[in-house]
Amino acid sequence: MTEQLAVAVLGANGRMGAEAVKAVAAARDMKLVAALGRGDSLDTLLSSGARYVVDLTVPESTEENVRFAVENGMHAVVGTTGWDAGKLQELESLLAGRPDVGVLIAPNFALGSVLASAFAAKASKYFESVEIIELHHPDKVDAPSGTAVRTAQLIAAERAAAGLEPSPDATTSELAGARGCEVDGVRVHSVRLRGLVAHQEVLLGGPGEQLTLRHDSFDRASFMPGVLLGVRNVADHPGLTVGLDGYLDLGL
């Protein structure tokens, strides 16, 4: 029998963390060696023998958690938001000294969502206009979502490479926020509504037509196949990978 991957879950008492604990425990090729909640010592990762860390905590602690993992030779799969360009650069510098360690930071682990974002980016260069609407439960603390930011960045890169102009917009007068925010030139609108989990629409418009690409997560269980995929592949991708699409053969 192949040796099981020794996995620790950080943020185990949260909604995503609790799902990850169940998913890892049920995976035949993995062994859950630690499940840490807020206030638990990171030293438990060392005593438990963890080689893989799944971080599903909060923005205030994720950077410290990942640094601890890297410094101690553990691979990390991260779903926590709060990783801006400066923090990512610091992490890359840290990883340069540990070429045997891999870190995946994924704004979204739902495979359908990752695919939808990739498809939207490729399609966007064929349309004059593009905007994003992301819809989440009202307990979500950040807006726009990390998934929407990532999608906008992918779209912006494709459109820039194709030499496209920004989406047309004749607005000269607006109430604050009426046109959403702008991420790399792409408009993003955030909805927070009770009953929702995680949903995103990319609207693509051209003369006489509209293409809408939508993904819906109705349950946090939808994120677990991507989390497990990340754990299984992170060791084969040393250094920093941003976005689960970096581990998928999309053929685009």
N, C-alpha and C positions, 0 to 999 in steps of 0.2 A: 504493500500500500504506500502511495506517495505521502511524504511527510506533510502534515497539515501546517498551514500558515498560522503563526501565532499573532492574533489580532487583538488590539485594545480599542475600545470605543470611548471617546471623550465627549461629554455632553449626553451621557447615557440616560439621564432623567428627563430630557426634553422629548418632544414628540418625534422629531427625526431620529434622535439618538436611540430612543426606545425601539423604533422600527429596525434600526441598524443592529442593535443587540440581538434581536430575534433573527434577523437575516443571517448574521455571521454565525450564530449558534446553530442554525439549521443547515449551513453549508457544509457539505461532506469534506471539502478540501481545506476547511478553516477550523481553527480552535479559538474560541473566545477566552482570552486569558485575563482580561481586565475590563471593567465597565465603570468609568469614573464620572462622578457628578461634580457639581460646583463645590469647591472647597477641598476636594480630594487631592492628595499630594501627587505630583507628577512622578515622584520617586517610585510610585507603585508600578509604573511602566517598566522600570529596571528590575524590580524584584519579581515581576510576573513573567519576565522573559519575552515580552512583546517585541516583535520584529516589524510589525505593521501597525500604524496608528490611523484611526478614522476620526477626524476632528469635525464635530458637529456642535460646536459650542456657541460662543457669542463673539462679536467683533473685538470686544475688550480683551479677550484672553487668547484668541486664536494664534496671534503672532508669537507669543511666548510659548504656547504649546508646540507649534511647529519647529521653532528654534530648538527646543529641548529635544524633540525627536531627532532632528538632523544631527545635532551635536553628539547624540548618543547612537548614531548609526541606524536609526529606524526610518523606514519609508513612511510617507504620510499621504493620506488621501483626505482632502479638505473640502468641505461643503459650506464652510462659514464665510460670510461676506466680510467686507471691510479691508480687502487687499487692494489698496490703490497702487499707482505706478511706483511710488517711492518705496513702499513696503515690498513689492515684488522685486525691485532692484536689489534691495538689501538681502532678500532671501536668495537671489541668484548668486550674490557675492558669497554668502555663507555656504551654499552648495558647491561653489567652486573649490572649496577646501575639502569637500567630501564627495569625490567623483563616483563613489559607489552607492550613493543614496538618491532615491527618486522622490519627488513631491508632485502630486497632482492637485491643482486647485480648480474645482469645477463649479461654476455658477449654478448648474443644474445637472442632476444625475438621471433624470428621466430620459431614456433613450429616444423616445418619440420627440421630446422637446429639442434635444441635441440635433436630431436629424432635421426637424422643422427649421431650426435656425440656419443650418447649413444650406438647406434647399432655398430658403428665403434669400440668403446672401447671393447665391448663384443666379436666382431669378431676377434680383433687383437691378441688374445691369441692362435688362431688357424693358424696363418700365421707367416712365418719366418721373413718377411720384412714388414715395414709399413712406409709411408711418407705422409706428408700433403702438399697440395697446396691450398693456399687461394688467391682469386682474388677479387680486389675491385677497385672502382673508384679512380682516381689519386688525389682527394682532401682529401683522408683519411690521417690523420697525423701520425698514429702509424703503425708500422709493427714489427712483425706479428700482425694480428688482435687478439683481445681478444678471439674471438671464436676459432681461431686456437690454441692459448695457452691453453685454457680450454680443447679442444679436445685432445691435446697432453698430458696434465696432466692426463686425464681420461684413455687414452690408456696406458700411462706409469704405472699407478697404476694397471691396469688389467694384464699387462705383467709381472710386478714384482711379483704380487700375484701368477701367474702361473709359476714363476721361469724361465722365458725365457731369453735367451741371447739378447744383443742388435742386431738390424738389421745388417746383414753383409755388410761391406763396405771396399773394398780394396784400396780406394783412398789414395795415398801418395803425390800427387802433384796436386794443384788446384789454380786457380785464386781466390782471396778473394771473398767470397760470393757464389761461384759456387755451393756449396752443401747446400745453405740456412743457416739457423741458427739451433740451437739445443735447444729443450725445453724438459727437463727431459729425454734426450737421444733419443728423436724423432725429426727427421729432418722436418723442416717447411720451405716452399718456398712461398714468397710473390710476387704477380703480381699486378701492378697498371696500369690500362688501361682505357682510355676514353670510355664511353659506358657501362661499368660494374656498377653494384650496389653492391651486396655482394654475393659471391659464394665460395664454398669450396669443395675440393675433398680429400678423404682419399684413398690412394692407398695401397692395401694389397696384398702381393705376396708370393706365395709358389711354390714348384716344379711343373712346367707345368701349372700354373693357376694364374689369377689375379682377385681380386674383387675390384671394384671401387664404393665407396659410395659418391654421389655428391648431394649437395643441392644448389639451386639457388633462390635468392631473386631478383625479377625483379622490385619491387617497394617497397618503405618504408611502404606502407600499410600492407605488409606481417608481419611486426613486431607488429602491433597493437593488434591482438588477444592475444599475449603473454603478452603485457603490461597490458591489462585489466585483464587477468588471474592473473597476479601478484598482482594487486591492490585488487582484490576480495579475495585473499588468504593470503596476508601478515600478517594480524592481527591474523590469526590462527597459525602462525609460529613465535612466539616471538624469539628474538635473531637474529643472522646473518645466512642467507642462501646464498650461492654462487652457482649460476646456476639455471635456471628455472626448470631443471630436478628435483630439490629438491621438487617441488610442483606437479610433475607428478607421477602417478602410472604406472611406466613403466613395472613392473612385470619381470624385467630382473635379 
